[in-house]
């Protein structure tokens, strides 16, 4: 092949390449999302930002402060302060440091009360480390109002339990004999 023939073959190759580029540019459907203007759809089981569901029937958060989620967490991300005890137990403080979280889902699997979930929120990046610490008001569905209602409901239940007369089985049996 002569030098002129090689030059012509190379020149034709450039135009074939440009034809492929123009075909892909003008004819094919675009797959790139114009984020943040167009939001991507996330999978239903996506492991995003945590949230604490609010039980409207009981007028409180589902969390009873059993600490099973904190015990299951391999990176010790979860800390909480329990409010009350027994059947009226709950939490007054619940903190998660998502800067250390692996999003492994172990805390959710450990919870027997279905009190912690992972949502679809995924924009958690920041250059400030303090932003990755989420408190109960950030995590509770309903925010600070839900936390206030939760604490009020638990406090009222504990107060009514404290004021109720303490009846034991032994004292009721003695009253029946007399």
C-alpha positions as CSV (number, residue, x, y, z in Angstrom):
1,X,0.0,0.0,0.0
2,X,1.3,3.4,-0.9
3,X,1.6,6.3,1.4
4,X,-1.3,8.0,-0.4
5,X,-3.5,4.9,0.0
6,X,-2.6,4.7,3.7
7,X,-3.4,8.4,4.2
8,X,-6.8,7.9,2.4
9,X,-7.7,4.9,4.6
10,X,-6.8,6.8,7.8
11,X,-8.8,9.8,6.6
12,X,-11.8,7.6,5.9
13,X,-11.4,6.0,9.4
14,X,-11.7,9.4,11.0
15,X,-15.0,10.1,9.2
16,X,-16.3,6.6,10.1
17,X,-15.5,7.5,13.8
18,X,-17.2,10.8,13.5
19,X,-20.3,9.1,12.0
20,X,-20.5,6.8,15.0
21,X,-20.1,9.7,17.4
22,X,-22.9,11.7,15.6
23,X,-25.2,8.6,15.6
24,X,-24.8,8.2,19.3
25,X,-25.1,11.9,20.0
26,X,-28.2,12.5,17.9
27,X,-30.1,9.2,17.5
28,X,-29.8,7.3,20.7
29,X,-31.7,7.8,23.9
30,X,-29.8,9.6,26.7
31,X,-29.2,7.7,29.9
32,X,-27.6,10.4,32.0
33,X,-29.8,12.0,34.7
34,X,-29.4,15.7,35.1
35,X,-28.9,15.4,38.9
36,X,-29.8,17.3,41.1
37,X,-32.7,18.6,38.8
38,X,-33.8,15.0,38.0
39,X,-33.8,12.7,41.0
40,X,-32.9,9.0,40.5
41,X,-35.4,6.4,41.6
42,X,-34.0,4.3,44.4
43,X,-34.8,0.6,45.0
44,X,-37.5,-0.2,47.6
45,X,-35.0,-1.9,49.9
46,X,-32.4,0.9,49.6
47,X,-30.3,1.5,52.7
48,X,-30.5,5.2,53.2
49,X,-31.0,7.6,56.1
50,X,-32.6,6.0,59.2
51,X,-35.9,7.0,60.6
52,X,-38.0,6.2,63.8
53,X,-41.7,5.6,62.9
54,X,-44.4,7.2,65.1
55,X,-47.3,5.0,66.2
56,X,-50.4,7.3,66.0
57,X,-52.6,4.8,67.8
58,X,-50.3,4.7,70.8
59,X,-49.3,8.4,70.3
60,X,-45.7,7.5,70.7
61,X,-42.6,6.3,69.0
62,X,-42.3,2.5,68.7
63,X,-38.9,2.4,70.4
64,X,-39.0,1.1,74.0
65,X,-35.2,1.6,74.6
66,X,-34.4,-2.1,74.8
67,X,-30.9,-1.3,73.3
68,X,-30.9,-4.4,71.1
69,X,-30.1,-2.2,68.1
70,X,-27.1,-0.6,69.9
71,X,-25.8,-4.0,70.9
72,X,-26.1,-5.3,67.3
73,X,-24.2,-2.4,65.8
74,X,-20.6,-3.4,65.0
75,X,-19.4,0.2,64.9
76,X,-21.3,1.4,68.0
77,X,-23.1,4.2,66.2
78,X,-26.3,4.2,68.3
79,X,-26.6,5.7,71.8
80,X,-29.9,6.3,73.7
81,X,-31.3,7.4,77.0
82,X,-34.2,5.3,78.3
83,X,-37.3,6.9,79.6
84,X,-39.2,4.8,82.1
85,X,-39.4,1.0,82.4
86,X,-41.7,-1.9,81.9
87,X,-44.6,-1.7,79.4
88,X,-44.4,2.2,79.3
89,X,-40.7,2.4,78.5
90,X,-39.4,4.6,75.7
91,X,-36.5,6.8,74.8
92,X,-35.9,10.5,75.5
93,X,-32.6,10.6,73.6
94,X,-31.6,8.6,70.5
95,X,-28.4,9.5,68.6
96,X,-26.8,8.0,65.6
97,X,-23.4,9.0,64.2
98,X,-23.8,8.2,60.6
99,X,-20.2,9.2,59.8
100,X,-19.2,5.8,61.4
101,X,-22.2,3.8,60.1
102,X,-21.6,1.0,57.6
103,X,-25.4,0.9,56.7
104,X,-25.2,-2.9,57.3
105,X,-28.9,-3.2,58.5
106,X,-28.0,-5.2,61.6
107,X,-29.8,-2.7,63.9
108,X,-33.0,-3.0,62.0
109,X,-32.9,-6.8,62.0
110,X,-32.2,-6.8,65.7
111,X,-35.2,-4.6,66.6
112,X,-38.2,-6.8,67.8
113,X,-40.5,-3.7,67.8
114,X,-40.1,-2.6,64.2
115,X,-39.0,0.7,65.7
116,X,-36.1,1.6,63.3
117,X,-36.1,1.7,59.5
118,X,-33.9,2.8,56.7
119,X,-35.4,5.2,54.2
120,X,-34.6,6.3,50.7
121,X,-32.8,9.6,51.6
122,X,-29.2,9.3,50.3
123,X,-27.8,12.9,50.3
124,X,-25.8,12.7,53.4
125,X,-22.4,14.1,52.2
126,X,-20.9,17.1,54.0
127,X,-17.6,18.6,54.8
128,X,-18.6,19.1,58.4
129,X,-18.3,16.1,60.6
130,X,-20.9,17.3,63.1
131,X,-23.6,17.1,60.4
132,X,-23.4,13.3,60.4
133,X,-24.7,13.1,64.0
134,X,-28.5,12.7,63.9
135,X,-30.5,13.1,67.1
136,X,-34.0,11.8,67.9
137,X,-35.6,15.0,66.5
138,X,-33.9,14.4,63.2
139,X,-34.8,10.7,63.0
140,X,-38.3,10.7,64.3
141,X,-41.1,10.9,61.7
142,X,-42.8,14.1,62.6
143,X,-39.7,15.7,64.1
144,X,-39.6,17.6,67.3
145,X,-43.4,17.6,67.7
146,X,-43.5,13.8,67.5
147,X,-40.7,13.6,70.2
148,X,-42.6,16.0,72.4
149,X,-45.8,13.9,72.1
150,X,-43.8,10.7,72.7
151,X,-42.2,12.0,75.9
152,X,-45.6,13.4,77.1
153,X,-47.4,10.1,76.5
154,X,-44.7,8.0,78.2
155,X,-44.4,10.4,81.2
156,X,-48.2,10.4,81.6
157,X,-48.3,6.6,81.5
158,X,-45.5,6.3,84.0
159,X,-47.2,8.9,86.3
160,X,-50.5,7.1,86.2
161,X,-48.7,3.8,86.9
162,X,-47.0,5.3,89.9
163,X,-50.2,6.7,91.3
164,X,-52.2,3.5,90.8
165,X,-52.5,1.3,94.0
166,X,-50.0,-1.6,94.1
167,X,-52.1,-4.8,94.4
168,X,-50.2,-8.0,94.8
169,X,-51.6,-11.5,94.4
170,X,-51.0,-12.3,98.1
171,X,-53.1,-9.4,99.4
172,X,-56.0,-10.2,97.1
173,X,-56.0,-13.8,98.4
174,X,-56.1,-12.6,102.0
175,X,-59.1,-10.3,101.3
176,X,-61.1,-13.2,99.8
177,X,-60.7,-15.4,102.9
178,X,-62.1,-12.8,105.3
